[in-house]
């Protein structure tokens, strides 16, 4: 009988060792009763050391104390599938794993313990990071054609001292691009000074930009350097340049022409060595045509012009941005949320984003506040993004993958005025594939069909 038990145990061990994933079993006291060779390899702990020890002492996982997958299975009799966690191996290294759990029952159907399988995700995680890094440029994330073109331009723009105008809707990341230009420039070791021109009235903005002398106005008890002086040798970023008054436009034009400033209440001009980057959420050329912005100043600040796309013009970047935001808020809030559900991803892919990337960030942050599990679901999103089932509104249902694909193709064709060659290149597909998809989705081409 003893020999038969020994043979059975040997056969059981051989079977477990043939599995590529780590496998271990526990009894009702959480003591490890089996530990295969893959588990030894992943954890760095020998089978003899593991068997008889409590599983939390062996794995030291981030979920052991507060959200143990095996404990959940033992409590509610429901298996856990493909949960993501981290363990600390014998060398103290943090190893990402994917786990699944199930109950162990005897011949009478009584629960005698649990079994957990786990897969080392180190290689997958490394590939994910490398992929993410290849689509990240100075903290700006994107792989769309529009963002790729901007990524190619920024190093060239950074090499020069030319004044730059960045145009884009609110929330598109204008300051991020300004900082990227500065960080890649020969001025990178000098100050980067940002000023929101719309936040201050003229009198305060003049003092803020150019500084003031003691006695220049009430409460001006001592000299104060302006932002231009503080940015000496570096870069000044003038955000919302389209909101400054005509009088301030005249002052700024003189500074750009003469490359010198005169503090408020001062009598002597001071030379400056500052690179100027400006930004606005307005169509500044239209402001010039309407007489709201000086034409001579416009051409002074528009030596180099960058136009940032809104998020709805680069929907293919949304999954990357979501992944980056998940990582950011996991770190800030001490959580371990693994991702978003397919329904949430579909909803976020089709949304119009009037607030652009900043709005997406706010959506994910709210979801983090409401989510208590590992996956963000539709009920964690703001009300305007949740499906209105009660009213049966079809437009509120998430798009299918086919509908999203049709949307991407239609938008690319619109952006390229129907030019299929350019659209296919932007989408990263062959022209013949694009033709086939246009036909299968019954997509109507724009009236102006620029095929050549």
C-alpha positions as CSV (number, residue, x, y, z in Angstrom):
1,X,0.0,0.0,0.0
2,X,2.9,2.4,0.9
3,X,4.6,1.5,-2.3
4,X,1.4,2.3,-4.3
5,X,1.1,5.7,-2.5
6,X,4.7,6.4,-3.3
7,X,4.2,5.5,-6.9
8,X,1.1,7.7,-7.1
9,X,2.9,10.7,-5.6
10,X,5.8,10.2,-8.0
11,X,3.4,10.1,-10.9
12,X,1.6,13.2,-9.6
13,X,4.9,15.1,-9.3
14,X,5.9,14.0,-12.8
15,X,2.6,15.3,-14.2
16,X,2.9,18.6,-12.4
17,X,6.6,19.0,-13.5
18,X,5.6,18.5,-17.1
19,X,3.4,21.7,-16.9
20,X,5.2,24.8,-18.2
21,X,3.3,27.1,-15.7
22,X,4.0,27.2,-12.0
23,X,1.6,25.0,-10.0
24,X,1.2,24.6,-6.3
25,X,-1.5,23.2,-4.0
26,X,-2.4,24.1,-0.4
27,X,-4.4,22.4,2.4
28,X,-7.1,24.1,4.5
29,X,-4.4,25.6,6.7
30,X,-2.8,27.3,3.7
31,X,0.3,25.0,3.9
32,X,1.8,24.1,0.5
33,X,1.3,20.4,-0.3
34,X,2.7,20.4,-3.9
35,X,5.1,22.6,-5.7
36,X,6.2,21.9,-9.3
37,X,9.5,22.6,-11.0
38,X,8.2,25.6,-12.9
39,X,7.2,27.1,-9.6
40,X,10.7,26.5,-8.3
41,X,12.2,28.3,-11.4
42,X,9.9,31.3,-11.2
43,X,10.2,31.9,-7.4
44,X,13.8,30.7,-6.9
45,X,12.6,28.6,-4.0
46,X,13.3,24.8,-3.9
47,X,10.4,22.4,-3.6
48,X,11.7,21.1,-0.3
49,X,11.7,24.6,1.2
50,X,8.2,25.4,-0.1
51,X,6.3,22.3,1.0
52,X,4.9,22.7,4.4
53,X,5.3,26.5,4.4
54,X,2.4,28.9,4.3
55,X,1.9,30.1,0.7
56,X,2.1,33.8,1.7
57,X,5.5,33.3,3.2
58,X,6.7,31.7,-0.1
59,X,5.2,34.1,-2.6
60,X,5.1,37.5,-0.8
61,X,2.6,38.6,-3.5
62,X,1.1,42.1,-3.5
63,X,-2.4,40.5,-3.2
64,X,-1.6,38.0,-0.3
65,X,-2.8,40.1,2.6
66,X,-5.7,42.1,1.1
67,X,-7.0,40.3,-2.0
68,X,-5.7,36.7,-2.1
69,X,-7.1,35.0,-5.2
70,X,-6.9,31.5,-3.6
71,X,-8.7,32.7,-0.4
72,X,-11.5,34.1,-2.6
73,X,-11.9,30.8,-4.3
74,X,-11.9,28.9,-1.0
75,X,-14.5,31.4,0.4
76,X,-17.0,31.7,-2.4
77,X,-16.3,28.4,-4.2
78,X,-15.7,30.3,-7.5
79,X,-12.4,29.9,-9.5
80,X,-10.4,32.9,-10.4
81,X,-9.1,33.2,-14.0
82,X,-6.2,35.2,-15.4
83,X,-5.8,37.6,-12.5
84,X,-2.6,39.7,-12.6
85,X,-0.4,40.1,-9.6
86,X,3.2,40.5,-8.5
87,X,5.4,38.2,-6.4
88,X,8.8,38.7,-4.8
89,X,11.2,35.9,-5.7
90,X,14.1,34.7,-3.5
91,X,16.5,37.3,-4.9
92,X,14.0,40.1,-3.9
93,X,13.0,40.8,-7.5
94,X,9.4,41.8,-8.3
95,X,8.0,39.3,-10.8
96,X,4.7,40.0,-12.7
97,X,2.5,36.9,-12.9
98,X,-0.9,35.8,-14.2
99,X,-2.8,33.4,-11.9
100,X,-5.8,31.1,-11.9
101,X,-7.2,29.2,-9.0
102,X,-9.5,26.3,-8.3
103,X,-10.7,24.1,-5.4
104,X,-9.2,20.7,-4.5
105,X,-11.8,18.1,-3.5
106,X,-11.5,14.5,-2.2
107,X,-13.4,11.5,-3.5
108,X,-16.4,12.4,-1.4
109,X,-16.6,15.9,-2.9
110,X,-15.3,17.7,0.2
111,X,-13.0,20.7,-0.2
112,X,-9.6,19.7,1.1
113,X,-7.6,22.7,-0.3
114,X,-6.9,24.7,-3.4
115,X,-4.7,24.8,-6.4
116,X,-3.1,27.8,-8.1
117,X,-1.4,28.0,-11.5
118,X,0.7,31.0,-12.3
119,X,2.6,32.2,-15.4
120,X,5.7,34.4,-15.4
121,X,4.9,37.6,-17.4
122,X,8.4,39.1,-17.1
123,X,9.1,38.8,-20.9
124,X,5.6,40.0,-21.8
125,X,6.0,42.9,-19.4
126,X,9.4,43.8,-20.9
127,X,8.1,43.7,-24.5
128,X,5.2,45.9,-23.4
129,X,7.5,48.4,-21.9
130,X,9.7,48.4,-25.0
131,X,6.7,48.9,-27.2
132,X,5.4,51.7,-25.0
133,X,8.8,53.4,-25.0
134,X,8.9,53.3,-28.8
135,X,5.7,55.2,-28.9
136,X,6.7,57.7,-26.2
137,X,8.6,60.9,-26.9
138,X,9.6,63.2,-24.0
139,X,6.5,62.2,-22.0
140,X,4.3,62.6,-25.1
141,X,2.5,59.4,-26.1
142,X,1.3,58.6,-29.6
143,X,1.7,56.3,-32.5
144,X,-0.7,57.9,-34.9
145,X,0.5,59.4,-38.2
146,X,-0.1,62.9,-36.9
147,X,1.9,62.4,-33.7
148,X,4.7,60.5,-35.6
149,X,5.1,63.5,-37.9
150,X,5.3,65.9,-34.9
151,X,7.8,63.6,-33.2
152,X,10.0,63.9,-36.3
153,X,9.7,67.7,-36.3
154,X,10.5,68.4,-32.6
155,X,14.2,67.6,-32.7
156,X,14.7,69.8,-35.8
157,X,12.7,72.6,-34.2
158,X,14.7,72.2,-30.9
159,X,18.0,72.7,-32.6
160,X,17.1,76.3,-33.7
161,X,16.4,79.5,-31.7
162,X,13.4,80.4,-33.8
163,X,10.2,81.5,-32.1
164,X,7.5,78.8,-32.2
165,X,3.7,79.0,-32.2
166,X,1.9,75.9,-31.0
167,X,-1.8,75.8,-31.9
168,X,-4.2,73.2,-30.5
169,X,-7.5,72.9,-28.6
170,X,-7.5,72.9,-24.8
171,X,-6.1,69.6,-23.4
172,X,-4.0,68.6,-26.4
173,X,-0.7,69.0,-24.5
174,X,0.7,72.3,-25.8
175,X,3.0,72.8,-22.7
176,X,4.3,69.2,-23.0
177,X,5.4,69.9,-26.6
178,X,7.0,73.2,-25.5
179,X,8.9,71.4,-22.7
180,X,10.0,68.7,-25.2
181,X,11.4,71.4,-27.5
182,X,13.3,73.0,-24.6
183,X,14.6,69.7,-23.2
184,X,16.0,68.7,-26.6
185,X,17.6,72.1,-27.3
186,X,21.0,73.5,-26.5
187,X,19.2,75.5,-23.7
188,X,18.1,72.4,-21.8
189,X,20.3,73.2,-18.8
190,X,18.8,76.7,-18.5
191,X,15.4,77.6,-17.1
192,X,12.0,76.8,-18.7
193,X,9.5,79.4,-17.5
194,X,5.8,79.0,-18.3
195,X,3.3,81.9,-18.1
196,X,-0.5,81.7,-18.7
197,X,-1.2,85.0,-20.3
198,X,-5.0,84.6,-19.9
199,X,-4.8,84.2,-16.1
200,X,-3.7,87.8,-15.4
201,X,-5.0,91.3,-16.3
202,X,-2.8,93.6,-18.3
203,X,-1.2,95.6,-15.4
204,X,-0.2,92.4,-13.6
205,X,0.8,90.6,-16.7
206,X,3.2,93.4,-17.7
207,X,4.9,93.3,-14.3
208,X,4.9,89.4,-14.4
209,X,6.6,89.3,-17.8
210,X,9.0,92.3,-17.6
211,X,9.4,92.8,-13.8
212,X,9.2,96.1,-11.9
213,X,11.2,98.6,-10.0
214,X,10.6,99.5,-6.3
215,X,8.0,102.2,-6.2
216,X,6.6,101.4,-9.6
217,X,3.1,101.0,-8.0
218,X,1.6,100.6,-4.6
219,X,3.1,97.8,-2.6
220,X,6.1,97.6,-5.0
221,X,8.6,97.8,-2.1
222,X,11.5,96.2,-3.9
223,X,12.8,95.4,-7.4
224,X,11.3,92.2,-8.8
225,X,12.7,90.4,-11.9
226,X,10.1,89.4,-14.6
227,X,9.6,86.0,-16.2
228,X,11.8,87.0,-19.2
229,X,14.7,87.8,-16.8
230,X,14.1,84.6,-14.9
231,X,14.3,82.6,-18.2
232,X,17.6,84.2,-19.2
233,X,19.5,81.7,-21.4
234,X,16.6,79.4,-21.4
235,X,13.0,79.3,-22.8
236,X,9.9,81.3,-21.9
237,X,6.6,79.6,-22.8
238,X,3.7,82.1,-23.3
239,X,0.5,80.1,-23.1
240,X,-2.8,81.5,-24.3
241,X,-1.0,84.2,-26.3
242,X,-4.2,84.9,-28.3
243,X,-5.9,86.3,-25.1
244,X,-3.5,89.3,-24.5
245,X,-4.8,92.8,-25.1
246,X,-3.8,95.1,-28.0
247,X,-1.6,97.2,-25.7
248,X,0.3,94.1,-24.5
249,X,0.7,92.9,-28.1
250,X,2.5,96.1,-28.8
251,X,4.9,95.6,-25.8
252,X,5.6,92.0,-26.7
253,X,6.2,92.9,-30.3
254,X,8.9,95.4,-29.3
255,X,10.5,92.8,-27.0
256,X,10.7,90.3,-29.8
257,X,12.1,92.8,-32.3
258,X,14.7,94.5,-30.0
259,X,15.5,91.5,-27.8
260,X,15.4,93.7,-24.7
261,X,12.9,94.4,-21.9
262,X,12.2,97.4,-19.7
263,X,10.9,96.7,-16.2
264,X,7.7,98.6,-15.1
265,X,8.8,101.9,-13.6
266,X,12.3,101.5,-15.0
267,X,14.2,103.9,-17.3
268,X,16.8,101.5,-18.8
269,X,16.3,98.6,-21.2
270,X,17.9,95.3,-20.4
271,X,19.1,92.9,-23.1
272,X,17.7,89.3,-23.0
273,X,18.8,86.0,-24.4
274,X,15.6,83.9,-24.3
275,X,13.9,81.5,-26.7
276,X,10.2,82.3,-27.0
277,X,7.6,79.5,-27.5
278,X,3.9,80.6,-27.6
279,X,0.7,78.6,-27.6
280,X,-3.0,79.3,-28.1
281,X,-6.3,77.4,-28.4
282,X,-7.6,79.9,-30.9
283,X,-7.2,80.0,-34.7
284,X,-4.8,82.9,-34.6
285,X,-4.9,83.5,-38.3
286,X,-8.6,84.1,-38.1
287,X,-8.1,86.4,-35.1
288,X,-5.7,88.4,-37.4
289,X,-8.3,88.6,-40.2
290,X,-10.9,89.7,-37.7
291,X,-8.6,92.5,-36.4
292,X,-8.3,90.9,-32.9
293,X,-4.6,90.1,-33.1
294,X,-1.8,92.2,-34.7
295,X,-0.6,90.8,-38.0
296,X,3.1,91.9,-37.4
297,X,3.1,90.1,-34.0
298,X,1.5,87.0,-35.5
299,X,4.3,86.6,-38.1
300,X,6.9,87.3,-35.4
301,X,5.7,84.4,-33.2
302,X,4.8,82.1,-36.1
303,X,8.4,81.5,-37.4
304,X,7.8,77.8,-36.7
305,X,4.2,76.6,-36.6
306,X,3.0,73.3,-34.9
307,X,-0.6,72.3,-35.1
308,X,-1.6,69.7,-32.5
309,X,-4.4,67.2,-33.3
310,X,-7.3,66.7,-31.0
311,X,-7.8,63.3,-29.5
312,X,-10.7,62.4,-31.8
313,X,-8.2,63.0,-34.7
314,X,-5.9,60.3,-33.3
315,X,-8.1,57.7,-31.8
316,X,-5.6,55.0,-32.4
317,X,-3.5,56.5,-29.6
318,X,-6.3,56.0,-27.0
319,X,-5.3,52.5,-25.9
320,X,-1.7,53.7,-25.4
321,X,-2.9,56.7,-23.4
322,X,-5.2,54.5,-21.3
323,X,-2.3,52.1,-20.4
324,X,-0.1,55.1,-19.5
325,X,-2.8,56.6,-17.3
326,X,-3.5,53.3,-15.6
327,X,0.2,53.1,-14.7
328,X,0.2,56.7,-13.5
329,X,-2.8,56.3,-11.2
330,X,-1.8,52.9,-9.9
331,X,1.4,54.6,-8.7
332,X,-0.3,57.7,-7.3
333,X,-3.2,55.9,-5.6
334,X,-1.4,52.7,-4.5
335,X,-3.8,50.5,-6.4
336,X,-3.2,47.6,-8.8
337,X,-5.9,48.0,-11.5
338,X,-4.9,45.8,-14.4
339,X,-7.0,47.3,-17.2
340,X,-10.4,48.3,-18.6
341,X,-13.1,46.0,-19.9
342,X,-13.7,45.5,-23.6
343,X,-17.0,47.5,-23.3
344,X,-15.1,50.4,-21.6
345,X,-12.4,50.4,-24.3
346,X,-15.0,50.5,-27.0
347,X,-16.8,53.4,-25.3
348,X,-13.6,55.3,-24.8
349,X,-12.6,54.7,-28.4
350,X,-15.8,56.2,-29.8
351,X,-16.2,59.2,-27.5
352,X,-15.6,62.7,-29.0
353,X,-13.4,64.1,-26.3
354,X,-14.2,67.9,-26.3
355,X,-11.6,68.2,-23.6
356,X,-9.0,66.0,-25.4
357,X,-6.3,64.1,-23.5
358,X,-7.0,66.1,-20.3
359,X,-10.6,64.9,-20.4
360,X,-9.5,61.2,-20.9
361,X,-7.2,61.6,-17.9
362,X,-10.1,62.9,-15.8
363,X,-12.3,60.0,-16.9
364,X,-9.6,57.4,-15.9
365,X,-9.0,59.2,-12.6
366,X,-12.7,59.1,-11.7
367,X,-12.8,55.4,-12.6
368,X,-10.0,54.8,-10.2
369,X,-11.9,56.4,-7.4
370,X,-15.0,54.2,-8.0
371,X,-13.3,50.9,-9.0
372,X,-12.7,48.4,-6.1
373,X,-11.6,45.5,-8.3
374,X,-8.9,44.8,-10.9
375,X,-10.8,45.9,-14.0
376,X,-12.6,49.2,-14.8
377,X,-16.2,48.6,-16.0
378,X,-18.8,50.8,-17.6
379,X,-20.4,51.6,-14.2
380,X,-17.1,53.3,-13.1
381,X,-17.2,55.8,-16.0
382,X,-18.9,59.3,-15.7
383,X,-22.7,59.2,-16.4
384,X,-22.4,60.6,-19.9
385,X,-20.3,57.6,-20.9
386,X,-22.5,54.9,-19.5
387,X,-25.1,53.1,-21.7
388,X,-28.6,54.4,-21.1
389,X,-30.3,50.9,-21.0
390,X,-33.5,52.3,-19.5
391,X,-34.1,54.5,-22.5
392,X,-33.0,51.9,-25.0
393,X,-30.9,54.4,-26.9
394,X,-29.0,52.6,-29.5
395,X,-26.5,55.4,-29.8
396,X,-25.4,54.8,-26.2
397,X,-24.3,51.2,-26.8
398,X,-20.6,50.7,-27.3
399,X,-19.4,50.2,-30.9
400,X,-18.4,46.8,-32.1
401,X,-14.8,46.4,-33.3
402,X,-16.1,46.4,-36.9
403,X,-17.9,49.7,-36.3
404,X,-14.7,51.2,-34.8
405,X,-12.7,50.0,-37.8
406,X,-15.2,51.6,-40.2
407,X,-15.0,54.8,-38.2
408,X,-11.1,54.9,-38.3
409,X,-11.1,54.3,-42.1
410,X,-13.8,56.9,-42.7
411,X,-12.0,59.5,-40.6
412,X,-8.6,58.8,-42.3
413,X,-10.3,59.3,-45.7
414,X,-11.8,62.5,-44.6
415,X,-8.5,63.8,-43.3
416,X,-6.8,63.0,-46.6
417,X,-9.6,64.3,-48.8
418,X,-10.3,60.8,-50.2
419,X,-6.7,60.1,-51.1
420,X,-6.5,56.3,-50.6
421,X,-2.8,56.0,-50.9
422,X,-2.2,58.5,-48.1
423,X,-5.1,57.1,-46.0
424,X,-3.7,53.5,-46.3
425,X,-0.2,54.8,-45.3
426,X,-1.7,56.6,-42.3
427,X,-3.7,53.5,-41.3
428,X,-0.7,51.2,-41.7
429,X,-2.4,48.9,-44.3
430,X,-1.9,48.0,-47.9
431,X,-3.9,50.1,-50.5
432,X,-5.6,46.9,-51.8
433,X,-6.7,46.1,-48.2
434,X,-8.1,49.6,-47.9
435,X,-10.1,49.2,-51.2
436,X,-11.5,45.9,-49.9
437,X,-12.5,47.4,-46.6
438,X,-14.1,50.4,-48.2
439,X,-16.2,48.0,-50.3
440,X,-17.1,45.6,-47.4
441,X,-18.1,48.5,-45.1
442,X,-19.9,50.4,-47.8
443,X,-17.9,53.6,-47.0
444,X,-18.8,56.6,-49.0
445,X,-15.7,58.5,-50.2
446,X,-15.5,62.3,-49.7
447,X,-16.8,64.3,-52.7
448,X,-13.3,65.4,-53.6
449,X,-11.6,62.1,-54.4
450,X,-7.8,62.8,-54.5
451,X,-6.6,59.4,-55.6
452,X,-3.5,60.7,-57.4
